[in-house]
Amino acid sequence: PRVKMPTLSPDERRSNFNEIVKGYSDEDAQREGSRCLECGCRDVFECKLLKISNEYDIEPLRFKGEKTNRFDGNKNEFIERDPDKCILCGLCVRACAEVMDVTALGLVGRGFSSYVSPEFGLPLDKTKCNNCGLCVKLCPTGALTERSLLKKQVPLDEKKEKRVCDLCDKRCSVEVATVGKKIIRVVPADEGSRNCYLGRNELIKRFVEKNA
């Protein structure tokens, strides 16, 4: 529910010309701000399909056709999947199988009804997926997106930079996304960090604590 704005009572207003709306406290302002809808594609700043479509003045109506409705909130702690945005490029499937040797993702069905799904239709958490994030990095449309450390998963124009992880002597690379001074995401950026012995959750937790 909306946070009620505090105001001066009628008795207080009668005797002065003070502002009758007191404004929100910091706590109430945060509560009111948290009511904002989580709208917009989180990949809007990176979507390769959007960039190419704008570059070549593509008119979507020319390609109008049947729409799918497969998005079921299938996500885990780090990765969210939206099959309705998938263009079946197969990059995620190949990267998972050929680079990571995990095969957590595969193509299901044939023709227009084909779609990418975790093995046996299971949630990602129930597969051999180690949350390396390589599939998200390669996805050109936002069908796979990386969840941020924020409570609200909203589109953000992040600044990304590669840093050396100093949690152990292997000195692996990670990609750190920030907005202002706040760390939003920490994504493995080489083979070492993608196969980190700490696991994705512990890697992020320790890196953020050390570099916040």
Buried (B, 14 or more C-beta within 10 A) or exposed (E): EEBEEEEBEEEEEEEEEEEEEEEBEEEBEEBBEEEEEEEEBBBEEBBBBBEEEEEEEEEEEEEEEEEEEEEEEBBBEBBBBBBEBBEEBBBBBEBBBEBBEBBBBBBBEEEEEEBBBBBEEEBBBEBEBBBBBBBBBBBBBBBBBBBBEEEEBEBBEBEEEEBEBEBEEEEBBBBBBBBEEEBBBBBBBBEBBBEBEBEBEEBBBBBBEEEE
